[in-house]
Amino acid sequence: MKEHAAHIYRNQQVNTASPAKMVFMLYEKTLSCLQEALRAIDARDIQSRCNANCRALDLIAHLSNTLDMDQGGEIATNLERLYTHCMLRLMDVDRHNDPQAALDVIKLLTPLRDSWATLAERSENEMRQAVLAAQQTQQPRAQSYPQADRRDAEDKEQRPKSGLSISA
């Protein structure tokens, strides 16, 4: 039951994430998989290492495939080169059971993950501010009607007191 709830929560996070948050989450998951691969190397668990490393490779390939080479210019070209280098290094994890290859990729991807985290937070804050501003402009402005205000005051004076008192 807990796993099902966690799965639903993760799906909701992904479905409602901004593009910047989505990229951050891909980097975060990639780094998590690489940490898992390192733990598996230490435990001499070849199957777990292979599974974690393959997930990391798939995530990096996804990041590479989503680059917009037409609009991304030099940045997209450099990221493509970086992702290719990372994928080649991660092949050494499986070929040679090499933890250094995973550590090298972690070292390359961590600053990118941190930058996307900052960007995602900034874009979420800007979105919140835009929503608040839109809500404030859509709220009907209260108009003051002196006669209605006077009637409300008179009604309060004429209401019988309940006799109950609440004090702190």
Phi and psi in degrees as GROMACS dihedral restraints (atoms count N, CA, C in turn):
[ dihedral_restraints ]
;  ai    aj    ak    al  type     phi  dphi    fc
    3     4     5     6     1   -61.8    20    10
    4     5     6     7     1   -40.8    20    10
    6     7     8     9     1   -63.8    20    10
    7     8     9    10     1   -38.7    20    10
    9    10    11    12     1   -64.3    20    10
   10    11    12    13     1   -43.9    20    10
   12    13    14    15     1   -63.7    20    10
   13    14    15    16     1   -41.2    20    10
   15    16    17    18     1   -64.7    20    10
   16    17    18    19     1   -39.3    20    10
   18    19    20    21     1   -63.3    20    10
   19    20    21    22     1   -43.9    20    10
   21    22    23    24     1   -62.8    20    10
   22    23    24    25     1   -43.2    20    10
   24    25    26    27     1   -61.5    20    10
   25    26    27    28     1   -45.5    20    10
   27    28    29    30     1   -61.8    20    10
   28    29    30    31     1   -42.3    20    10
   30    31    32    33     1   -62.3    20    10
   31    32    33    34     1   -40.5    20    10
   33    34    35    36     1   -65.0    20    10
   34    35    36    37     1   -40.3    20    10
   36    37    38    39     1   -60.3    20    10
   37    38    39    40     1   -44.9    20    10
   39    40    41    42     1   -67.4    20    10
   40    41    42    43     1   -43.5    20    10
   42    43    44    45     1   -68.4    20    10
   43    44    45    46     1   -23.9    20    10
   45    46    47    48     1  -106.6    20    10
   46    47    48    49     1     3.1    20    10
   48    49    50    51     1   -75.9    20    10
   49    50    51    52     1   144.4    20    10
   51    52    53    54     1   -70.4    20    10
   52    53    54    55     1   162.7    20    10
   54    55    56    57     1   -56.3    20    10
   55    56    57    58     1   -41.2    20    10
   57    58    59    60     1   -64.9    20    10
   58    59    60    61     1   -41.1    20    10
   60    61    62    63     1   -65.3    20    10
   61    62    63    64     1   -37.5    20    10
   63    64    65    66     1   -63.1    20    10
   64    65    66    67     1   -44.3    20    10
   66    67    68    69     1   -64.1    20    10
   67    68    69    70     1   -43.3    20    10
   69    70    71    72     1   -56.5    20    10
   70    71    72    73     1   -45.6    20    10
   72    73    74    75     1   -65.0    20    10
   73    74    75    76     1   -34.3    20    10
   75    76    77    78     1   -65.4    20    10
   76    77    78    79     1   -44.1    20    10
   78    79    80    81     1   -63.1    20    10
   79    80    81    82     1   -43.9    20    10
   81    82    83    84     1   -60.0    20    10
   82    83    84    85     1   -44.4    20    10
   84    85    86    87     1   -67.7    20    10
   85    86    87    88     1   -38.2    20    10
   87    88    89    90     1   -60.8    20    10
   88    89    90    91     1   -47.9    20    10
   90    91    92    93     1   -64.0    20    10
   91    92    93    94     1   -37.2    20    10
   93    94    95    96     1   -63.2    20    10
   94    95    96    97     1   -42.7    20    10
   96    97    98    99     1   -63.3    20    10
   97    98    99   100     1   -39.4    20    10
   99   100   101   102     1   -68.0    20    10
  100   101   102   103     1   -37.1    20    10
  102   103   104   105     1   -64.0    20    10
  103   104   105   106     1   -39.6    20    10
  105   106   107   108     1   -63.7    20    10
  106   107   108   109     1   -40.3    20    10
  108   109   110   111     1   -63.3    20    10
  109   110   111   112     1   -40.0    20    10
  111   112   113   114     1   -64.0    20    10
  112   113   114   115     1   -42.0    20    10
  114   115   116   117     1   -62.8    20    10
  115   116   117   118     1   -38.5    20    10
  117   118   119   120     1   -67.6    20    10
  118   119   120   121     1   -36.6    20    10
  120   121   122   123     1   -62.2    20    10
  121   122   123   124     1   -45.7    20    10
  123   124   125   126     1   -60.9    20    10
  124   125   126   127     1   -36.1    20    10
  126   127   128   129     1   -85.8    20    10
  127   128   129   130     1    -1.1    20    10
  129   130   131   132     1    58.2    20    10
  130   131   132   133     1    36.7    20    10
  132   133   134   135     1  -101.7    20    10
  133   134   135   136     1    91.0    20    10
  135   136   137   138     1   -62.2    20    10
  136   137   138   139     1   -43.1    20    10
  138   139   140   141     1   -64.0    20    10
  139   140   141   142     1   -44.5    20    10
  141   142   143   144     1   -64.7    20    10
  142   143   144   145     1   -40.0    20    10
  144   145   146   147     1   -60.6    20    10
  145   146   147   148     1   -46.0    20    10
  147   148   149   150     1   -63.1    20    10
  148   149   150   151     1   -44.8    20    10
  150   151   152   153     1   -61.5    20    10
  151   152   153   154     1   -47.3    20    10
  153   154   155   156     1   -66.0    20    10
  154   155   156   157     1   -42.6    20    10
  156   157   158   159     1   -65.3    20    10
  157   158   159   160     1   -39.9    20    10
  159   160   161   162     1   -64.3    20    10
  160   161   162   163     1   -39.6    20    10
  162   163   164   165     1   -63.0    20    10
  163   164   165   166     1   -42.2    20    10
  165   166   167   168     1   -62.7    20    10
  166   167   168   169     1   -43.4    20    10
  168   169   170   171     1   -60.9    20    10
  169   170   171   172     1   -43.5    20    10
  171   172   173   174     1   -61.8    20    10
  172   173   174   175     1   -41.2    20    10
  174   175   176   177     1   -66.6    20    10
  175   176   177   178     1   -41.5    20    10
  177   178   179   180     1   -66.4    20    10
  178   179   180   181     1   -39.5    20    10
  180   181   182   183     1   -62.1    20    10
  181   182   183   184     1   -39.2    20    10
  183   184   185   186     1   -63.7    20    10
  184   185   186   187     1   -45.1    20    10
  186   187   188   189     1   -58.0    20    10
  187   188   189   190     1   -42.3    20    10
  189   190   191   192     1   -65.8    20    10
  190   191   192   193     1   -42.8    20    10
  192   193   194   195     1   -68.7    20    10
  193   194   195   196     1   -21.1    20    10
  195   196   197   198     1   -92.6    20    10
  196   197   198   199     1     0.6    20    10
  198   199   200   201     1   -66.0    20    10
  199   200   201   202     1   136.2    20    10
  201   202   203   204     1   -95.0    20    10
  202   203   204   205     1    94.7    20    10
  204   205   206   207     1   -68.7    20    10
  205   206   207   208     1   -26.2    20    10
  207   208   209   210     1   -71.8    20    10
  208   209   210   211     1   -46.5    20    10
  210   211   212   213     1   -94.9    20    10
  211   212   213   214     1   -19.4    20    10
  213   214   215   216     1   -77.2    20    10
  214   215   216   217     1   -20.7    20    10
  216   217   218   219     1    57.6    20    10
  217   218   219   220     1  -137.0    20    10
  219   220   221   222     1   -64.7    20    10
  220   221   222   223     1   -35.8    20    10
  222   223   224   225     1   -63.3    20    10
  223   224   225   226     1   -46.3    20    10
  225   226   227   228     1   -63.0    20    10
  226   227   228   229     1   -39.7    20    10
  228   229   230   231     1   -62.6    20    10
  229   230   231   232     1   -44.7    20    10
  231   232   233   234     1   -66.2    20    10
  232   233   234   235     1   -40.6    20    10
  234   235   236   237     1   -64.4    20    10
  235   236   237   238     1   -39.0    20    10
  237   238   239   240     1   -60.5    20    10
  238   239   240   241     1   -43.0    20    10
  240   241   242   243     1   -63.3    20    10
  241   242   243   244     1   -42.9    20    10
  243   244   245   246     1   -62.7    20    10
  244   245   246   247     1   -46.0    20    10
  246   247   248   249     1   -63.0    20    10
  247   248   249   250     1   -39.8    20    10
  249   250   251   252     1   -62.5    20    10
  250   251   252   253     1   -45.5    20    10
  252   253   254   255     1   -58.9    20    10
  253   254   255   256     1   -45.1    20    10
  255   256   257   258     1   -61.0    20    10
  256   257   258   259     1   -43.7    20    10
  258   259   260   261     1   -64.7    20    10
  259   260   261   262     1   -39.1    20    10
  261   262   263   264     1   -64.8    20    10
  262   263   264   265     1   -42.0    20    10
  264   265   266   267     1   -63.5    20    10
  265   266   267   268     1   -39.0    20    10
  267   268   269   270     1   -70.0    20    10
  268   269   270   271     1   -21.3    20    10
  270   271   272   273     1   -65.1    20    10
  271   272   273   274     1   -29.1    20    10
  273   274   275   276     1   -69.4    20    10
  274   275   276   277     1   -26.6    20    10
  276   277   278   279     1   -58.8    20    10
  277   278   279   280     1   -47.2    20    10
  279   280   281   282     1   -79.7    20    10
  280   281   282   283     1   -38.5    20    10
  282   283   284   285     1   -66.3    20    10
  283   284   285   286     1   -41.0    20    10
  285   286   287   288     1  -120.1    20    10
  286   287   288   289     1     7.8    20    10
  288   289   290   291     1    52.2    20    10
  289   290   291   292     1    45.6    20    10
  291   292   293   294     1   -97.3    20    10
  292   293   294   295     1   105.9    20    10
  294   295   296   297     1   -68.0    20    10
  295   296   297   298     1   -27.0    20    10
  297   298   299   300     1   -63.4    20    10
  298   299   300   301     1   -35.6    20    10
  300   301   302   303     1   -62.2    20    10
  301   302   303   304     1   -43.7    20    10
  303   304   305   306     1   -65.1    20    10
  304   305   306   307     1   -41.3    20    10
  306   307   308   309     1   -62.6    20    10
  307   308   309   310     1   -38.5    20    10
  309   310   311   312     1   -62.3    20    10
  310   311   312   313     1   -42.4    20    10
  312   313   314   315     1   -69.5    20    10
  313   314   315   316     1   -39.4    20    10
  315   316   317   318     1   -58.6    20    10
  316   317   318   319     1   -43.3    20    10
  318   319   320   321     1   -63.4    20    10
  319   320   321   322     1   -34.2    20    10
  321   322   323   324     1   -76.2    20    10
  322   323   324   325     1   -38.8    20    10
  324   325   326   327     1   -85.9    20    10
  325   326   327   328     1   -23.6    20    10
  327   328   329   330     1   -59.5    20    10
  328   329   330   331     1   -46.8    20    10
  330   331   332   333     1   -63.7    20    10
  331   332   333   334     1   -33.0    20    10
  333   334   335   336     1   -67.1    20    10
  334   335   336   337     1   -44.0    20    10
  336   337   338   339     1   -58.6    20    10
  337   338   339   340     1   -44.1    20    10
  339   340   341   342     1   -64.1    20    10
  340   341   342   343     1   -39.1    20    10
  342   343   344   345     1   -65.7    20    10
  343   344   345   346     1   -42.0    20    10
  345   346   347   348     1   -68.7    20    10
  346   347   348   349     1   -31.6    20    10
  348   349   350   351     1   -63.2    20    10
  349   350   351   352     1   -44.3    20    10
  351   352   353   354     1   -63.0    20    10
  352   353   354   355     1   -45.6    20    10
  354   355   356   357     1   -63.5    20    10
  355   356   357   358     1   -42.3    20    10
  357   358   359   360     1   -63.7    20    10
  358   359   360   361     1   -42.2    20    10
  360   361   362   363     1   -64.3    20    10
  361   362   363   364     1   -43.4    20    10
  363   364   365   366     1   -62.3    20    10
  364   365   366   367     1   -44.3    20    10
  366   367   368   369     1   -68.1    20    10
  367   368   369   370     1   -34.0    20    10
  369   370   371   372     1   -67.0    20    10
  370   371   372   373     1   -40.9    20    10
  372   373   374   375     1   -63.6    20    10
  373   374   375   376     1   -42.2    20    10
  375   376   377   378     1   -64.3    20    10
  376   377   378   379     1   -37.8    20    10
  378   379   380   381     1   -66.0    20    10
  379   380   381   382     1   -43.4    20    10
  381   382   383   384     1   -59.7    20    10
  382   383   384   385     1   -43.6    20    10
  384   385   386   387     1   -63.9    20    10
  385   386   387   388     1   -39.5    20    10
  387   388   389   390     1   -66.0    20    10
  388   389   390   391     1   -40.5    20    10
  390   391   392   393     1   -64.8    20    10
  391   392   393   394     1   -44.6    20    10
  393   394   395   396     1   -61.1    20    10
  394   395   396   397     1   -42.6    20    10
  396   397   398   399     1   -63.8    20    10
  397   398   399   400     1   -41.4    20    10
  399   400   401   402     1   -65.6    20    10
  400   401   402   403     1   -40.1    20    10
  402   403   404   405     1   -64.5    20    10
  403   404   405   406     1   -39.8    20    10
  405   406   407   408     1   -67.3    20    10
  406   407   408   409     1   -35.7    20    10
  408   409   410   411     1   -76.4    20    10
  409   410   411   412     1   -22.3    20    10
  411   412   413   414     1   -88.2    20    10
  412   413   414   415     1   -17.6    20    10
  414   415   416   417     1   -67.6    20    10
  415   416   417   418     1   132.6    20    10
  417   418   419   420     1   -65.4    20    10
  418   419   420   421     1   137.0    20    10
  420   421   422   423     1   -77.6    20    10
  421   422   423   424     1   130.9    20    10
  423   424   425   426     1   -70.9    20    10
  424   425   426   427     1   125.3    20    10
  426   427   428   429     1   -98.3    20    10
  427   428   429   430     1   141.9    20    10
  429   430   431   432     1   -91.9    20    10
  430   431   432   433     1   124.2    20    10
  432   433   434   435     1  -116.8    20    10
  433   434   435   436     1   103.8    20    10
  435   436   437   438     1   -55.5    20    10
  436   437   438   439     1   -39.3    20    10
  438   439   440   441     1   -64.8    20    10
  439   440   441   442     1   -41.7    20    10
  441   442   443   444     1   -66.1    20    10
  442   443   444   445     1   -40.7    20    10
  444   445   446   447     1   -61.7    20    10
  445   446   447   448     1   -40.6    20    10
  447   448   449   450     1   -66.4    20    10
  448   449   450   451     1   -42.2    20    10
  450   451   452   453     1   -62.9    20    10
  451   452   453   454     1   -40.6    20    10
  453   454   455   456     1   -61.5    20    10
  454   455   456   457     1   -42.3    20    10
  456   457   458   459     1   -64.4    20    10
  457   458   459   460     1   -41.5    20    10
  459   460   461   462     1   -65.7    20    10
  460   461   462   463     1   -40.7    20    10
  462   463   464   465     1   -61.0    20    10
  463   464   465   466     1   -41.1    20    10
  465   466   467   468     1   -63.7    20    10
  466   467   468   469     1   -38.7    20    10
  468   469   470   471     1   -68.5    20    10
  469   470   471   472     1   -32.9    20    10
  471   472   473   474     1   -86.4    20    10
  472   473   474   475     1   -16.3    20    10
  474   475   476   477     1   -65.7    20    10
  475   476   477   478     1   138.3    20    10
  477   478   479   480     1   -70.7    20    10
  478   479   480   481     1   144.7    20    10
  480   481   482   483     1   -77.2    20    10
  481   482   483   484     1   142.8    20    10
  483   484   485   486     1   -80.2    20    10
  484   485   486   487     1   -20.0    20    10
  486   487   488   489     1    87.8    20    10
  487   488   489   490     1    -9.3    20    10
  489   490   491   492     1   -88.9    20    10
  490   491   492   493     1   140.6    20    10
  492   493   494   495     1  -130.0    20    10
  493   494   495   496     1   132.5    20    10
  495   496   497   498     1  -114.9    20    10
  496   497   498   499     1   122.0    20    10
  498   499   500   501     1  -132.1    20    10
  499   500   501   502     1   152.4    20    10
